[in-house]
Amino acid sequence: MSLRDPCHHSHGFILTINGGSSSLKCSLFHVGPPLTRVVSCRVDRIGFPEGTLTLTDVAGGTSERRTIQAAHYKDCVDPLLTWLEQKITITDLVAIGHRVVHGGHLYSEPQVVTPEIMGELRRLSPYDPEHLPSEIELIETLGRRYPTLPQVACFDAAFHRDMPHVARLLPIPRRYVVAGVQRYGFHGLSYAYLMTELRRVAPHQANGRIILAHLGNGASMAAVLRGKSTDTSMGFTPTAGLPMSTRSGDLDPGLLSYLSRTEGMTVEQFHTMVNQQSGLLGVSETSSDLRDLLASESHDPRAAEAVALFCYQAKKWMGSFAAALGGLDMLVFSGGIGENSAVVRARICEGLEFLGVALDEARNRTGAAIISREGSGVTVRVIPTDEESEIARSVHQLLYQSRGNDG
C-alpha cells in the first residue's frame, strides 16, 4: 500500500528522532492500530568529514545509501525531511517524538515541548554536554520547520525514576544532592521496550528478578524487580558504569587531580578523554568497535585486553546486581553487541554457573531467542531493542490521553 493512500494515513504519522553521540536514527510510524513503522532513516558519522545517510522504505522493502556532509545534527535534518516529504504529505504528521537523555529530577514522563521545558533542558545541558545540546538543537531545528506540530520529549532516564533512594544517592556533600546531583541512569527507552517485550513473550517471568544488559556503543545494565528498575550501572551521566566504545565507565575520582597535577590536564580535557578517547578505544589504541577487536585479538594483545576488560566488568556488574536483587531469574542481552556477539555473551556468562547461568552453546551461537541451557536456573534471552518504537508508543499514549478517548 502506498504511503500516500488516504486509507493508510487516515490516522496520520508519528516521526521519532533518536540522536546518539555520533549518529541519528529516525523512523516514521503510521498511527494504527497497531503502530506500524513505514520508514526508517539513519545518519552515521556525524561530525566526521563524511557522514552516511541510509534511508529504508520499510513498507516498500527498498533501501538507499548516500554520503552527506553532517558536521552537526541540524545538518542531517534537511536531507532527511526532504526525503520524507516525498513519501508522505507533511500535513499527515501528527507529532514528532524525541529521545532526550535527561529530564533532571523534574521530568519523569514524556512531555509536550513548551518554552518552559526548553528552558529547563538548557539549564540541564551541563549534566550531559555530550548529548543534551545536540538534542536541544534538533528540537529547535524541527520546531522552525514545522512550527505548529507538537514535539514530545521522551526522557531516557525516566525508566529509573522509581529506583530506591539508596540506589540514587551519591556519597557527596548533601547540598549537591539537594541541587539534583544524583544517580539517574540511562538507556531507559531501551529498557522500557525490553520490559514490554518480556511481558508479551514471558508474562509469568516478567515480574521476577531480571538483569537487562544493553550492550552497544554505549553500554549499561539495569536490575529490575517486579517490573521496576532497582539499580543501574550508569549514574549521574552516561559516562559511568561499564567501559564502553569510547567512554571509560567508572573511574577512581582521584585520577582527575592526579592528571591535573602531573600533566596540567584541564577539566575539559579530562571530560574529552573519558568520553571520547577511553573504553575499548583507549585500551586497544586501535578501535572502538568490538567487531574489529575480536577480529584482531589473536595477534594484538591490546585488542585482547580491551575485550577481556569489557567482559570482566560486565560479569562483575551482573554479580553485584544479582546481590541487589537477592538472586536472579532472567538475564536479557540487547544492544548491538548484546544482540550480535555470541562470543561476548559466552565470555560474560562464563563462570556464572553459581548464579544459575548456563548457556547452551549451539543456541547462543545461532542467536536464538533463549540461549540458556534447558533446566538451568536462569533464563537467558536475546531481545533486539527498539527505542524508536518505544518513543512512538509514548507519543501516541500522551496524545491519546490528552485528546481523551477519541484520540
Secondary structure, 3 states (H helix, E strand, C coil): CCCCCCCCCCCCEEEEEEECCCCEEEEEEECCCCCEEEEEEEEECCCCCCEEEEEEECCCCEEEEEEECCCCCHHHHHHHHHHHHHHCCHHHEEEEEEEECCCCCCCCCCEECCHHHHHHHHHHHHHCCCCHHHHHHHHHHHHHHCCCCCEEEEECCHHHCCCCHHHHCCCCCHHHHHCCCCCCCCCHHHHHHHHHHHHHHCCCCCCCEEEEEEECCCEEEEEEECCEEEEECCCCCCCCCCCCCCCCCCCCCHHHHHHHHHHCCCHHHHHHHHHHCCHHHHHHCCCCCHHHHHHHCCCCHHHHHHHHHHHHHHHHHHHHHHHHHCCCCEEEEEHHHHHHCHHHHHHHHCCCHHHCCCECHHHHHHCCCECECCCCCCEEEECCCCHHHHHHHHHHHHHHHHHHHHC
